[in-house]
């Protein structure tokens, strides 16, 4: 496997294969972190805020579906927050 970016959060370890535009998230206590190639999911962008430690994974080309979480070392106190998918709807005029 080529270079894979690793990001740790309070409850997960995220692996981003940016060359293949796919990612995988595993629980921090998982014994096996690499699995079959079909266990990876596509992503369309990764935004990391160096100031806050927050990061956002774009799950569709429009960026309307996303995951948002925080790097574990960026949080002063570790909160056991489950990462959930969020939808971003277009602004209503």
HTML snippet that shows the backbone in 3Dmol.js (N, CA, C, O; Angstrom):
<script src="https://3Dmol.org/build/3Dmol-min.js"></script>
<div id="view" style="width:600px;height:400px;position:relative"></div>
<script>
const pdb = `
ATOM      1  N   UNK A   1       0.850  -1.182   0.000  1.00  0.00           N
ATOM      2  CA  UNK A   1       0.000   0.000   0.000  1.00  0.00           C
ATOM      3  C   UNK A   1       0.891   1.238   0.000  1.00  0.00           C
ATOM      4  O   UNK A   1       1.890   1.293   0.718  1.00  0.00           O
ATOM      5  N   UNK A   2       0.529   2.216  -0.798  1.00  0.00           N
ATOM      6  CA  UNK A   2       1.284   3.460  -0.865  1.00  0.00           C
ATOM      7  C   UNK A   2       1.029   4.280   0.399  1.00  0.00           C
ATOM      8  O   UNK A   2       0.449   3.782   1.364  1.00  0.00           O
ATOM      9  N   UNK A   3       1.459   5.519   0.384  1.00  0.00           N
ATOM     10  CA  UNK A   3       1.312   6.390   1.545  1.00  0.00           C
ATOM     11  C   UNK A   3      -0.144   6.530   1.938  1.00  0.00           C
ATOM     12  O   UNK A   3      -0.996   6.877   1.121  1.00  0.00           O
ATOM     13  N   UNK A   4      -0.407   6.260   3.178  1.00  0.00           N
ATOM     14  CA  UNK A   4      -1.749   6.375   3.731  1.00  0.00           C
ATOM     15  C   UNK A   4      -1.663   7.322   4.916  1.00  0.00           C
ATOM     16  O   UNK A   4      -0.826   7.145   5.802  1.00  0.00           O
ATOM     17  N   UNK A   5      -2.519   8.312   4.930  1.00  0.00           N
ATOM     18  CA  UNK A   5      -2.554   9.290   6.024  1.00  0.00           C
ATOM     19  C   UNK A   5      -3.336   8.698   7.187  1.00  0.00           C
ATOM     20  O   UNK A   5      -4.410   8.130   6.990  1.00  0.00           O
ATOM     21  N   UNK A   6      -2.808   8.828   8.381  1.00  0.00           N
ATOM     22  CA  UNK A   6      -3.437   8.290   9.589  1.00  0.00           C
ATOM     23  C   UNK A   6      -3.837   9.460  10.484  1.00  0.00           C
ATOM     24  O   UNK A   6      -3.030  10.346  10.765  1.00  0.00           O
ATOM     25  N   UNK A   7      -5.105   9.451  10.932  1.00  0.00           N
ATOM     26  CA  UNK A   7      -5.601  10.474  11.846  1.00  0.00           C
ATOM     27  C   UNK A   7      -6.264   9.762  13.020  1.00  0.00           C
ATOM     28  O   UNK A   7      -7.123   8.901  12.827  1.00  0.00           O
ATOM     29  N   UNK A   8      -5.863  10.122  14.234  1.00  0.00           N
ATOM     30  CA  UNK A   8      -6.438   9.510  15.428  1.00  0.00           C
ATOM     31  C   UNK A   8      -7.431  10.455  16.088  1.00  0.00           C
ATOM     32  O   UNK A   8      -7.160  11.643  16.264  1.00  0.00           O
ATOM     33  N   UNK A   9      -8.586   9.903  16.449  1.00  0.00           N
ATOM     34  CA  UNK A   9      -9.594  10.637  17.207  1.00  0.00           C
ATOM     35  C   UNK A   9      -9.792   9.920  18.536  1.00  0.00           C
ATOM     36  O   UNK A   9      -9.127   8.919  18.805  1.00  0.00           O
ATOM     37  N   UNK A  10     -10.692  10.418  19.361  1.00  0.00           N
ATOM     38  CA  UNK A  10     -10.898   9.841  20.682  1.00  0.00           C
ATOM     39  C   UNK A  10     -11.318   8.376  20.625  1.00  0.00           C
ATOM     40  O   UNK A  10     -10.929   7.591  21.490  1.00  0.00           O
ATOM     41  N   UNK A  11     -12.101   7.999  19.625  1.00  0.00           N
ATOM     42  CA  UNK A  11     -12.595   6.621  19.584  1.00  0.00           C
ATOM     43  C   UNK A  11     -12.236   5.855  18.317  1.00  0.00           C
ATOM     44  O   UNK A  11     -12.587   4.681  18.201  1.00  0.00           O
ATOM     45  N   UNK A  12     -11.548   6.480  17.364  1.00  0.00           N
ATOM     46  CA  UNK A  12     -11.252   5.807  16.096  1.00  0.00           C
ATOM     47  C   UNK A  12      -9.879   6.174  15.572  1.00  0.00           C
ATOM     48  O   UNK A  12      -9.280   7.170  15.978  1.00  0.00           O
ATOM     49  N   UNK A  13      -9.396   5.342  14.659  1.00  0.00           N
ATOM     50  CA  UNK A  13      -8.224   5.662  13.863  1.00  0.00           C
ATOM     51  C   UNK A  13      -8.702   5.664  12.415  1.00  0.00           C
ATOM     52  O   UNK A  13      -9.293   4.692  11.945  1.00  0.00           O
ATOM     53  N   UNK A  14      -8.443   6.754  11.719  1.00  0.00           N
ATOM     54  CA  UNK A  14      -8.867   6.930  10.339  1.00  0.00           C
ATOM     55  C   UNK A  14      -7.657   6.752   9.439  1.00  0.00           C
ATOM     56  O   UNK A  14      -6.571   7.244   9.746  1.00  0.00           O
ATOM     57  N   UNK A  15      -7.841   6.052   8.335  1.00  0.00           N
ATOM     58  CA  UNK A  15      -6.800   5.877   7.333  1.00  0.00           C
ATOM     59  C   UNK A  15      -7.319   6.445   6.017  1.00  0.00           C
ATOM     60  O   UNK A  15      -8.402   6.084   5.557  1.00  0.00           O
ATOM     61  N   UNK A  16      -6.538   7.334   5.421  1.00  0.00           N
ATOM     62  CA  UNK A  16      -6.929   7.969   4.167  1.00  0.00           C
ATOM     63  C   UNK A  16      -5.908   7.625   3.088  1.00  0.00           C
ATOM     64  O   UNK A  16      -4.737   7.992   3.188  1.00  0.00           O
ATOM     65  N   UNK A  17      -6.352   6.931   2.078  1.00  0.00           N
ATOM     66  CA  UNK A  17      -5.536   6.654   0.901  1.00  0.00           C
ATOM     67  C   UNK A  17      -5.942   7.713  -0.122  1.00  0.00           C
ATOM     68  O   UNK A  17      -6.878   7.520  -0.898  1.00  0.00           O
ATOM     69  N   UNK A  18      -5.227   8.825  -0.109  1.00  0.00           N
ATOM     70  CA  UNK A  18      -5.612   9.957  -0.940  1.00  0.00           C
ATOM     71  C   UNK A  18      -5.387   9.680  -2.424  1.00  0.00           C
ATOM     72  O   UNK A  18      -6.088  10.241  -3.265  1.00  0.00           O
ATOM     73  N   UNK A  19      -4.429   8.831  -2.755  1.00  0.00           N
ATOM     74  CA  UNK A  19      -4.184   8.489  -4.154  1.00  0.00           C
ATOM     75  C   UNK A  19      -5.381   7.754  -4.754  1.00  0.00           C
ATOM     76  O   UNK A  19      -5.736   7.976  -5.912  1.00  0.00           O
ATOM     77  N   UNK A  20      -5.994   6.889  -3.973  1.00  0.00           N
ATOM     78  CA  UNK A  20      -7.153   6.120  -4.446  1.00  0.00           C
ATOM     79  C   UNK A  20      -8.477   6.737  -4.019  1.00  0.00           C
ATOM     80  O   UNK A  20      -9.540   6.212  -4.351  1.00  0.00           O
ATOM     81  N   UNK A  21      -8.424   7.851  -3.282  1.00  0.00           N
ATOM     82  CA  UNK A  21      -9.618   8.566  -2.797  1.00  0.00           C
ATOM     83  C   UNK A  21     -10.548   7.636  -2.023  1.00  0.00           C
ATOM     84  O   UNK A  21     -11.748   7.563  -2.289  1.00  0.00           O
ATOM     85  N   UNK A  22      -9.958   6.923  -1.052  1.00  0.00           N
ATOM     86  CA  UNK A  22     -10.763   6.054  -0.206  1.00  0.00           C
ATOM     87  C   UNK A  22     -10.251   6.141   1.233  1.00  0.00           C
ATOM     88  O   UNK A  22      -9.090   6.466   1.479  1.00  0.00           O
ATOM     89  N   UNK A  23     -11.147   5.843   2.173  1.00  0.00           N
ATOM     90  CA  UNK A  23     -10.765   5.904   3.576  1.00  0.00           C
ATOM     91  C   UNK A  23     -11.358   4.726   4.327  1.00  0.00           C
ATOM     92  O   UNK A  23     -12.263   4.040   3.853  1.00  0.00           O
ATOM     93  N   UNK A  24     -10.814   4.519   5.511  1.00  0.00           N
ATOM     94  CA  UNK A  24     -11.290   3.466   6.397  1.00  0.00           C
ATOM     95  C   UNK A  24     -11.174   3.974   7.821  1.00  0.00           C
ATOM     96  O   UNK A  24     -10.192   4.626   8.174  1.00  0.00           O
ATOM     97  N   UNK A  25     -12.166   3.680   8.636  1.00  0.00           N
ATOM     98  CA  UNK A  25     -12.159   4.073  10.050  1.00  0.00           C
ATOM     99  C   UNK A  25     -12.289   2.809  10.875  1.00  0.00           C
ATOM    100  O   UNK A  25     -13.160   1.977  10.617  1.00  0.00           O
ATOM    101  N   UNK A  26     -11.416   2.663  11.875  1.00  0.00           N
ATOM    102  CA  UNK A  26     -11.461   1.490  12.745  1.00  0.00           C
ATOM    103  C   UNK A  26     -11.462   1.948  14.204  1.00  0.00           C
ATOM    104  O   UNK A  26     -10.916   3.005  14.519  1.00  0.00           O
ATOM    105  N   UNK A  27     -12.069   1.165  15.091  1.00  0.00           N
ATOM    106  CA  UNK A  27     -12.037   1.503  16.515  1.00  0.00           C
ATOM    107  C   UNK A  27     -10.589   1.539  17.023  1.00  0.00           C
ATOM    108  O   UNK A  27      -9.745   0.780  16.548  1.00  0.00           O
ATOM    109  N   UNK A  28     -10.312   2.406  17.970  1.00  0.00           N
ATOM    110  CA  UNK A  28      -8.961   2.538  18.512  1.00  0.00           C
ATOM    111  C   UNK A  28      -8.444   1.226  19.098  1.00  0.00           C
ATOM    112  O   UNK A  28      -7.238   0.979  19.075  1.00  0.00           O
ATOM    113  N   UNK A  29      -9.313   0.397  19.610  1.00  0.00           N
ATOM    114  CA  UNK A  29      -8.874  -0.846  20.247  1.00  0.00           C
ATOM    115  C   UNK A  29      -8.880  -2.044  19.295  1.00  0.00           C
ATOM    116  O   UNK A  29      -8.724  -3.180  19.741  1.00  0.00           O
ATOM    117  N   UNK A  30      -9.056  -1.811  18.005  1.00  0.00           N
ATOM    118  CA  UNK A  30      -9.085  -2.912  17.031  1.00  0.00           C
ATOM    119  C   UNK A  30      -7.697  -3.534  16.913  1.00  0.00           C
ATOM    120  O   UNK A  30      -6.686  -2.832  16.913  1.00  0.00           O
ATOM    121  N   UNK A  31      -7.666  -4.848  16.813  1.00  0.00           N
ATOM    122  CA  UNK A  31      -6.383  -5.537  16.681  1.00  0.00           C
ATOM    123  C   UNK A  31      -5.889  -5.519  15.235  1.00  0.00           C
ATOM    124  O   UNK A  31      -4.683  -5.447  14.995  1.00  0.00           O
ATOM    125  N   UNK A  32      -6.790  -5.581  14.292  1.00  0.00           N
ATOM    126  CA  UNK A  32      -6.407  -5.584  12.883  1.00  0.00           C
ATOM    127  C   UNK A  32      -6.938  -4.315  12.235  1.00  0.00           C
ATOM    128  O   UNK A  32      -8.148  -4.090  12.199  1.00  0.00           O
ATOM    129  N   UNK A  33      -6.028  -3.482  11.722  1.00  0.00           N
ATOM    130  CA  UNK A  33      -6.464  -2.211  11.160  1.00  0.00           C
ATOM    131  C   UNK A  33      -6.591  -2.242   9.652  1.00  0.00           C
ATOM    132  O   UNK A  33      -7.280  -1.396   9.081  1.00  0.00           O
ATOM    133  N   UNK A  34      -5.954  -3.179   8.995  1.00  0.00           N
ATOM    134  CA  UNK A  34      -6.090  -3.275   7.543  1.00  0.00           C
ATOM    135  C   UNK A  34      -6.915  -4.493   7.206  1.00  0.00           C
ATOM    136  O   UNK A  34      -6.711  -5.573   7.761  1.00  0.00           O
ATOM    137  N   UNK A  35      -7.828  -4.314   6.312  1.00  0.00           N
ATOM    138  CA  UNK A  35      -8.749  -5.385   5.951  1.00  0.00           C
ATOM    139  C   UNK A  35      -8.806  -5.490   4.435  1.00  0.00           C
ATOM    140  O   UNK A  35      -7.999  -4.901   3.716  1.00  0.00           O
ATOM    141  N   UNK A  36      -9.765  -6.242   3.984  1.00  0.00           N
ATOM    142  CA  UNK A  36      -9.943  -6.414   2.538  1.00  0.00           C
ATOM    143  C   UNK A  36     -10.115  -5.059   1.864  1.00  0.00           C
ATOM    144  O   UNK A  36     -10.524  -4.079   2.486  1.00  0.00           O
ATOM    145  N   UNK A  37      -9.796  -5.032   0.594  1.00  0.00           N
ATOM    146  CA  UNK A  37      -9.893  -3.772  -0.143  1.00  0.00           C
ATOM    147  C   UNK A  37     -11.320  -3.267  -0.259  1.00  0.00           C
ATOM    148  O   UNK A  37     -11.526  -2.075  -0.485  1.00  0.00           O
ATOM    149  N   UNK A  38     -12.325  -4.146  -0.110  1.00  0.00           N
ATOM    150  CA  UNK A  38     -13.711  -3.692  -0.212  1.00  0.00           C
ATOM    151  C   UNK A  38     -14.238  -3.092   1.092  1.00  0.00           C
ATOM    152  O   UNK A  38     -15.399  -2.689   1.152  1.00  0.00           O
ATOM    153  N   UNK A  39     -13.411  -3.026   2.133  1.00  0.00           N
ATOM    154  CA  UNK A  39     -13.808  -2.390   3.389  1.00  0.00           C
ATOM    155  C   UNK A  39     -13.524  -0.888   3.393  1.00  0.00           C
ATOM    156  O   UNK A  39     -13.861  -0.201   4.358  1.00  0.00           O
ATOM    157  N   UNK A  40     -12.917  -0.377   2.344  1.00  0.00           N
ATOM    158  CA  UNK A  40     -12.626   1.040   2.230  1.00  0.00           C
ATOM    159  C   UNK A  40     -13.813   1.734   1.574  1.00  0.00           C
ATOM    160  O   UNK A  40     -14.525   1.136   0.768  1.00  0.00           O
ATOM    161  N   UNK A  41     -14.021   3.004   1.928  1.00  0.00           N
ATOM    162  CA  UNK A  41     -15.117   3.789   1.374  1.00  0.00           C
ATOM    163  C   UNK A  41     -14.547   4.960   0.573  1.00  0.00           C
ATOM    164  O   UNK A  41     -13.481   5.474   0.910  1.00  0.00           O
ATOM    165  N   UNK A  42     -15.242   5.387  -0.478  1.00  0.00           N
ATOM    166  CA  UNK A  42     -14.757   6.534  -1.248  1.00  0.00           C
ATOM    167  C   UNK A  42     -14.945   7.839  -0.469  1.00  0.00           C
ATOM    168  O   UNK A  42     -15.852   7.958   0.354  1.00  0.00           O
ATOM    169  N   UNK A  43     -14.077   8.807  -0.740  1.00  0.00           N
ATOM    170  CA  UNK A  43     -14.275  10.157  -0.207  1.00  0.00           C
ATOM    171  C   UNK A  43     -13.862  11.150  -1.274  1.00  0.00           C
ATOM    172  O   UNK A  43     -13.098  10.827  -2.184  1.00  0.00           O
ATOM    173  N   UNK A  44     -14.379  12.370  -1.149  1.00  0.00           N
ATOM    174  CA  UNK A  44     -14.207  13.369  -2.197  1.00  0.00           C
ATOM    175  C   UNK A  44     -13.470  14.609  -1.709  1.00  0.00           C
ATOM    176  O   UNK A  44     -13.367  15.597  -2.435  1.00  0.00           O
ATOM    177  N   UNK A  45     -12.968  14.561  -0.507  1.00  0.00           N
ATOM    178  CA  UNK A  45     -12.180  15.657   0.028  1.00  0.00           C
ATOM    179  C   UNK A  45     -11.931  15.453   1.503  1.00  0.00           C
ATOM    180  O   UNK A  45     -12.725  14.821   2.201  1.00  0.00           O
ATOM    181  N   UNK A  46     -10.825  15.992   1.972  1.00  0.00           N
ATOM    182  CA  UNK A  46     -10.473  15.952   3.388  1.00  0.00           C
ATOM    183  C   UNK A  46     -10.002  17.339   3.767  1.00  0.00           C
ATOM    184  O   UNK A  46      -9.021  17.844   3.222  1.00  0.00           O
ATOM    185  N   UNK A  47     -10.708  17.954   4.704  1.00  0.00           N
ATOM    186  CA  UNK A  47     -10.358  19.294   5.161  1.00  0.00           C
ATOM    187  C   UNK A  47      -9.921  19.201   6.616  1.00  0.00           C
ATOM    188  O   UNK A  47     -10.677  18.731   7.466  1.00  0.00           O
ATOM    189  N   UNK A  48      -8.692  19.652   6.905  1.00  0.00           N
ATOM    190  CA  UNK A  48      -8.161  19.608   8.264  1.00  0.00           C
ATOM    191  C   UNK A  48      -7.862  21.039   8.698  1.00  0.00           C
ATOM    192  O   UNK A  48      -7.139  21.766   8.017  1.00  0.00           O
ATOM    193  N   UNK A  49      -8.424  21.435   9.836  1.00  0.00           N
ATOM    194  CA  UNK A  49      -8.176  22.762  10.398  1.00  0.00           C
ATOM    195  C   UNK A  49      -7.048  22.634  11.415  1.00  0.00           C
ATOM    196  O   UNK A  49      -7.258  22.116  12.512  1.00  0.00           O
ATOM    197  N   UNK A  50      -5.863  23.099  11.063  1.00  0.00           N
ATOM    198  CA  UNK A  50      -4.694  22.967  11.930  1.00  0.00           C
ATOM    199  C   UNK A  50      -4.856  23.728  13.239  1.00  0.00           C
ATOM    200  O   UNK A  50      -4.259  23.349  14.247  1.00  0.00           O
ATOM    201  N   UNK A  51      -5.653  24.795  13.244  1.00  0.00           N
ATOM    202  CA  UNK A  51      -5.833  25.589  14.457  1.00  0.00           C
ATOM    203  C   UNK A  51      -6.704  24.897  15.498  1.00  0.00           C
ATOM    204  O   UNK A  51      -6.420  24.969  16.694  1.00  0.00           O
ATOM    205  N   UNK A  52      -7.767  24.224  15.047  1.00  0.00           N
ATOM    206  CA  UNK A  52      -8.702  23.608  15.992  1.00  0.00           C
ATOM    207  C   UNK A  52      -8.549  22.096  16.101  1.00  0.00           C
ATOM    208  O   UNK A  52      -9.021  21.494  17.066  1.00  0.00           O
ATOM    209  N   UNK A  53      -7.891  21.472  15.114  1.00  0.00           N
ATOM    210  CA  UNK A  53      -7.783  20.023  15.104  1.00  0.00           C
ATOM    211  C   UNK A  53      -9.015  19.341  14.549  1.00  0.00           C
ATOM    212  O   UNK A  53      -9.093  18.112  14.532  1.00  0.00           O
ATOM    213  N   UNK A  54      -9.980  20.127  14.094  1.00  0.00           N
ATOM    214  CA  UNK A  54     -11.184  19.552  13.491  1.00  0.00           C
ATOM    215  C   UNK A  54     -10.867  19.106  12.079  1.00  0.00           C
ATOM    216  O   UNK A  54     -10.042  19.716  11.399  1.00  0.00           O
ATOM    217  N   UNK A  55     -11.518  18.043  11.638  1.00  0.00           N
ATOM    218  CA  UNK A  55     -11.389  17.649  10.244  1.00  0.00           C
ATOM    219  C   UNK A  55     -12.736  17.190   9.723  1.00  0.00           C
ATOM    220  O   UNK A  55     -13.587  16.708  10.471  1.00  0.00           O
ATOM    221  N   UNK A  56     -12.907  17.354   8.420  1.00  0.00           N
ATOM    222  CA  UNK A  56     -14.150  17.018   7.738  1.00  0.00           C
ATOM    223  C   UNK A  56     -13.829  16.140   6.548  1.00  0.00           C
ATOM    224  O   UNK A  56     -12.929  16.442   5.764  1.00  0.00           O
ATOM    225  N   UNK A  57     -14.570  15.050   6.416  1.00  0.00           N
ATOM    226  CA  UNK A  57     -14.431  14.135   5.286  1.00  0.00           C
ATOM    227  C   UNK A  57     -15.653  14.328   4.399  1.00  0.00           C
ATOM    228  O   UNK A  57     -16.783  14.143   4.851  1.00  0.00           O
ATOM    229  N   UNK A  58     -15.436  14.698   3.137  1.00  0.00           N
ATOM    230  CA  UNK A  58     -16.545  14.881   2.201  1.00  0.00           C
ATOM    231  C   UNK A  58     -16.898  13.522   1.604  1.00  0.00           C
ATOM    232  O   UNK A  58     -16.044  12.851   1.025  1.00  0.00           O
ATOM    233  N   UNK A  59     -18.159  13.123   1.748  1.00  0.00           N
ATOM    234  CA  UNK A  59     -18.610  11.792   1.337  1.00  0.00           C
ATOM    235  C   UNK A  59     -19.257  11.754  -0.043  1.00  0.00           C
ATOM    236  O   UNK A  59     -19.525  10.677  -0.574  1.00  0.00           O
ATOM    237  N   UNK A  60     -19.508  12.924  -0.623  1.00  0.00           N
ATOM    238  CA  UNK A  60     -20.076  12.973  -1.976  1.00  0.00           C
ATOM    239  C   UNK A  60     -19.449  14.146  -2.719  1.00  0.00           C
ATOM    240  O   UNK A  60     -18.886  15.042  -2.090  1.00  0.00           O
ATOM    241  N   UNK A  61     -19.536  14.155  -4.031  1.00  0.00           N
ATOM    242  CA  UNK A  61     -18.880  15.205  -4.817  1.00  0.00           C
ATOM    243  C   UNK A  61     -19.350  16.616  -4.483  1.00  0.00           C
ATOM    244  O   UNK A  61     -18.575  17.565  -4.606  1.00  0.00           O
ATOM    245  N   UNK A  62     -20.609  16.775  -4.062  1.00  0.00           N
ATOM    246  CA  UNK A  62     -21.143  18.099  -3.739  1.00  0.00           C
ATOM    247  C   UNK A  62     -20.775  18.564  -2.336  1.00  0.00           C
ATOM    248  O   UNK A  62     -20.950  19.738  -2.007  1.00  0.00           O
ATOM    249  N   UNK A  63     -20.268  17.657  -1.509  1.00  0.00           N
ATOM    250  CA  UNK A  63     -19.929  18.010  -0.131  1.00  0.00           C
ATOM    251  C   UNK A  63     -21.141  18.151   0.767  1.00  0.00           C
ATOM    252  O   UNK A  63     -21.047  18.754   1.837  1.00  0.00           O
ATOM    253  N   UNK A  64     -22.291  17.604   0.353  1.00  0.00           N
ATOM    254  CA  UNK A  64     -23.502  17.722   1.167  1.00  0.00           C
ATOM    255  C   UNK A  64     -23.586  16.623   2.231  1.00  0.00           C
ATOM    256  O   UNK A  64     -24.342  16.754   3.193  1.00  0.00           O
ATOM    257  N   UNK A  65     -22.826  15.555   2.067  1.00  0.00           N
ATOM    258  CA  UNK A  65     -22.721  14.505   3.084  1.00  0.00           C
ATOM    259  C   UNK A  65     -21.284  14.510   3.582  1.00  0.00           C
ATOM    260  O   UNK A  65     -20.344  14.497   2.788  1.00  0.00           O
ATOM    261  N   UNK A  66     -21.115  14.530   4.903  1.00  0.00           N
ATOM    262  CA  UNK A  66     -19.769  14.612   5.461  1.00  0.00           C
ATOM    263  C   UNK A  66     -19.693  14.019   6.850  1.00  0.00           C
ATOM    264  O   UNK A  66     -20.691  13.922   7.563  1.00  0.00           O
ATOM    265  N   UNK A  67     -18.480  13.621   7.220  1.00  0.00           N
ATOM    266  CA  UNK A  67     -18.156  13.269   8.600  1.00  0.00           C
ATOM    267  C   UNK A  67     -17.320  14.401   9.150  1.00  0.00           C
ATOM    268  O   UNK A  67     -16.520  15.002   8.434  1.00  0.00           O
ATOM    269  N   UNK A  68     -17.512  14.691  10.437  1.00  0.00           N
ATOM    270  CA  UNK A  68     -16.696  15.713  11.093  1.00  0.00           C
ATOM    271  C   UNK A  68     -16.237  15.158  12.426  1.00  0.00           C
ATOM    272  O   UNK A  68     -17.026  14.575  13.171  1.00  0.00           O
ATOM    273  N   UNK A  69     -14.964  15.340  12.725  1.00  0.00           N
ATOM    274  CA  UNK A  69     -14.414  14.864  13.983  1.00  0.00           C
ATOM    275  C   UNK A  69     -13.213  15.724  14.349  1.00  0.00           C
ATOM    276  O   UNK A  69     -12.926  16.712  13.674  1.00  0.00           O
ATOM    277  N   UNK A  70     -12.504  15.348  15.429  1.00  0.00           N
ATOM    278  CA  UNK A  70     -11.377  16.120  15.917  1.00  0.00           C
ATOM    279  C   UNK A  70     -10.209  15.203  16.214  1.00  0.00           C
ATOM    280  O   UNK A  70     -10.380  14.101  16.735  1.00  0.00           O
ATOM    281  N   UNK A  71      -9.013  15.677  15.872  1.00  0.00           N
ATOM    282  CA  UNK A  71      -7.799  14.940  16.202  1.00  0.00           C
ATOM    283  C   UNK A  71      -7.700  14.816  17.715  1.00  0.00           C
ATOM    284  O   UNK A  71      -7.976  15.777  18.432  1.00  0.00           O
ATOM    285  N   UNK A  72      -7.314  13.662  18.204  1.00  0.00           N
ATOM    286  CA  UNK A  72      -7.294  13.432  19.638  1.00  0.00           C
ATOM    287  C   UNK A  72      -6.301  14.348  20.347  1.00  0.00           C
ATOM    288  O   UNK A  72      -6.591  14.814  21.449  1.00  0.00           O
ATOM    289  N   UNK A  73      -5.148  14.620  19.757  1.00  0.00           N
ATOM    290  CA  UNK A  73      -4.159  15.462  20.426  1.00  0.00           C
ATOM    291  C   UNK A  73      -4.554  16.936  20.427  1.00  0.00           C
ATOM    292  O   UNK A  73      -3.950  17.730  21.148  1.00  0.00           O
ATOM    293  N   UNK A  74      -5.547  17.315  19.641  1.00  0.00           N
ATOM    294  CA  UNK A  74      -5.985  18.710  19.580  1.00  0.00           C
ATOM    295  C   UNK A  74      -6.978  19.046  20.686  1.00  0.00           C
ATOM    296  O   UNK A  74      -7.185  20.221  20.991  1.00  0.00           O
ATOM    297  N   UNK A  75      -7.588  18.046  21.284  1.00  0.00           N
ATOM    298  CA  UNK A  75      -8.582  18.278  22.333  1.00  0.00           C
ATOM    299  C   UNK A  75      -7.888  18.342  23.685  1.00  0.00           C
ATOM    300  O   UNK A  75      -7.084  17.464  24.002  1.00  0.00           O
ATOM    301  N   UNK A  76      -8.178  19.353  24.483  1.00  0.00           N
ATOM    302  CA  UNK A  76      -7.584  19.437  25.816  1.00  0.00           C
ATOM    303  C   UNK A  76      -8.122  18.335  26.705  1.00  0.00           C
ATOM    304  O   UNK A  76      -7.377  17.746  27.488  1.00  0.00           O
ATOM    305  N   UNK A  77      -9.406  18.053  26.589  1.00  0.00           N
ATOM    306  CA  UNK A  77      -9.989  16.929  27.312  1.00  0.00           C
ATOM    307  C   UNK A  77     -10.604  16.014  26.275  1.00  0.00           C
ATOM    308  O   UNK A  77     -11.311  16.460  25.371  1.00  0.00           O
ATOM    309  N   UNK A  78     -10.329  14.739  26.415  1.00  0.00           N
ATOM    310  CA  UNK A  78     -10.851  13.778  25.455  1.00  0.00           C
ATOM    311  C   UNK A  78     -12.295  13.471  25.797  1.00  0.00           C
ATOM    312  O   UNK A  78     -12.605  13.038  26.907  1.00  0.00           O
ATOM    313  N   UNK A  79     -13.163  13.695  24.848  1.00  0.00           N
ATOM    314  CA  UNK A  79     -14.581  13.420  25.011  1.00  0.00           C
ATOM    315  C   UNK A  79     -14.902  12.234  24.122  1.00  0.00           C
ATOM    316  O   UNK A  79     -14.511  12.210  22.955  1.00  0.00           O
ATOM    317  N   UNK A  80     -15.604  11.258  24.655  1.00  0.00           N
ATOM    318  CA  UNK A  80     -15.926  10.075  23.871  1.00  0.00           C
ATOM    319  C   UNK A  80     -17.141  10.357  23.011  1.00  0.00           C
ATOM    320  O   UNK A  80     -18.253   9.923  23.311  1.00  0.00           O
ATOM    321  N   UNK A  81     -16.905  11.098  21.925  1.00  0.00           N
ATOM    322  CA  UNK A  81     -17.983  11.464  21.012  1.00  0.00           C
ATOM    323  C   UNK A  81     -17.983  10.509  19.838  1.00  0.00           C
ATOM    324  O   UNK A  81     -16.944  10.291  19.216  1.00  0.00           O
ATOM    325  N   UNK A  82     -19.116   9.947  19.531  1.00  0.00           N
ATOM    326  CA  UNK A  82     -19.229   9.109  18.340  1.00  0.00           C
ATOM    327  C   UNK A  82     -19.306  10.017  17.127  1.00  0.00           C
ATOM    328  O   UNK A  82     -20.031  11.012  17.133  1.00  0.00           O
ATOM    329  N   UNK A  83     -18.565   9.678  16.098  1.00  0.00           N
ATOM    330  CA  UNK A  83     -18.608  10.446  14.862  1.00  0.00           C
ATOM    331  C   UNK A  83     -19.838  10.032  14.084  1.00  0.00           C
ATOM    332  O   UNK A  83     -20.104   8.841  13.922  1.00  0.00           O
ATOM    333  N   UNK A  84     -20.578  10.992  13.609  1.00  0.00           N
ATOM    334  CA  UNK A  84     -21.802  10.701  12.863  1.00  0.00           C
ATOM    335  C   UNK A  84     -21.769  11.432  11.536  1.00  0.00           C
ATOM    336  O   UNK A  84     -21.125  12.470  11.391  1.00  0.00           O
ATOM    337  N   UNK A  85     -22.470  10.874  10.586  1.00  0.00           N
ATOM    338  CA  UNK A  85     -22.589  11.540   9.287  1.00  0.00           C
ATOM    339  C   UNK A  85     -23.530  12.716   9.433  1.00  0.00           C
ATOM    340  O   UNK A  85     -24.526  12.642  10.153  1.00  0.00           O
ATOM    341  N   UNK A  86     -23.213  13.805   8.746  1.00  0.00           N
ATOM    342  CA  UNK A  86     -24.093  14.951   8.747  1.00  0.00           C
ATOM    343  C   UNK A  86     -24.369  15.355   7.311  1.00  0.00           C
ATOM    344  O   UNK A  86     -23.525  15.170   6.435  1.00  0.00           O
ATOM    345  N   UNK A  87     -25.538  15.898   7.073  1.00  0.00           N
ATOM    346  CA  UNK A  87     -25.895  16.393   5.751  1.00  0.00           C
ATOM    347  C   UNK A  87     -25.907  17.900   5.758  1.00  0.00           C
ATOM    348  O   UNK A  87     -26.344  18.523   6.725  1.00  0.00           O
ATOM    349  N   UNK A  88     -25.431  18.482   4.685  1.00  0.00           N
ATOM    350  CA  UNK A  88     -25.433  19.919   4.539  1.00  0.00           C
ATOM    351  C   UNK A  88     -26.386  20.260   3.414  1.00  0.00           C
ATOM    352  O   UNK A  88     -26.163  19.893   2.260  1.00  0.00           O
ATOM    353  N   UNK A  89     -27.430  20.954   3.753  1.00  0.00           N
ATOM    354  CA  UNK A  89     -28.434  21.311   2.761  1.00  0.00           C
ATOM    355  C   UNK A  89     -28.123  22.676   2.173  1.00  0.00           C
ATOM    356  O   UNK A  89     -27.576  23.530   2.871  1.00  0.00           O
ATOM    357  N   UNK A  90     -28.455  22.907   0.916  1.00  0.00           N
ATOM    358  CA  UNK A  90     -28.220  24.225   0.321  1.00  0.00           C
ATOM    359  C   UNK A  90     -28.988  25.314   1.077  1.00  0.00           C
ATOM    360  O   UNK A  90     -30.064  25.056   1.616  1.00  0.00           O
ATOM    361  N   UNK A  91     -28.444  26.509   1.116  1.00  0.00           N
ATOM    362  CA  UNK A  91     -29.099  27.626   1.781  1.00  0.00           C
ATOM    363  C   UNK A  91     -30.393  27.963   1.092  1.00  0.00           C
ATOM    364  O   UNK A  91     -30.477  27.961  -0.136  1.00  0.00           O
ATOM    365  N   UNK A  92     -31.411  28.254   1.890  1.00  0.00           N
ATOM    366  CA  UNK A  92     -32.714  28.639   1.354  1.00  0.00           C
ATOM    367  C   UNK A  92     -32.764  30.160   1.241  1.00  0.00           C
ATOM    368  O   UNK A  92     -32.417  30.861   2.192  1.00  0.00           O
ATOM    369  N   UNK A  93     -33.180  30.666   0.117  1.00  0.00           N
ATOM    370  CA  UNK A  93     -33.290  32.128  -0.062  1.00  0.00           C
ATOM    371  C   UNK A  93     -34.552  32.666   0.565  1.00  0.00           C
ATOM    372  O   UNK A  93     -34.804  33.870   0.510  1.00  0.00           O
TER     373      UNK A  93
END
`;
const viewer = $3Dmol.createViewer("view");
viewer.addModel(pdb, "pdb");
viewer.setStyle({}, {cartoon: {color: "spectrum"}});
viewer.zoomTo();
viewer.render();
</script>
